[in-house]
Amino acid sequence: MDRLFRREELALDPVELGHLLLGAVLEADAPDGTVGVRLVEVEAYRGFDDPASHSFRGKTPRNALMWGPAGYLYVYFVYGMHFCANVISGEEDEPGGVLLRAGEVVQGVDLVRARRPNARGNGDIAKGPAILTSVLRVDLTQNGVDLTDPSSPVRLRVGERVPPERIRSGPRVGVATGIDTPWRFWVDGSPAVSTYRRGGKRRQVRPAG
């Protein structure tokens, strides 16, 4: 947590960036204070070769951020209920990103408990992409903020790297296509990692990245 990521450090293939982000700390400012979470679960999404990605069918006003540059926050609203947040990856004009799925609160614990008084324990307090954004008070007003800028309301800090032997991978959660692509990465043993739910024909919360 001693420094922010530099943009060039995030300009990686989404799969590579997914591994790098495990253990990183995302911190967000709100009127009632600042909360920081150590990322323990993410999902990688590429561009034109990934049918589960928002960028698969081309650039639109909604997904234009995915074309870079890296290091910006892409936030979208799903089913009129939830916000999901992604770190933009790769070189400019090569769309891709990493969906932030879960974290362990490392800053502002009392503040988070006030925001989520019904959470059953530390493992559930920031588990799942919609809960994570709720805990951080991230919504569409933060869409497009620069995570590498110290003055940004949302920032991405280098954390303690997770040893490769503690990183697990498997299919992404709830996608309707690319169901078996093993681009969900998580820290083995973390109680904050969400439960796997296979996608398919049912109505799903479609991640972006």
Disulfide bonds with the S-S distance in Angstrom:
none
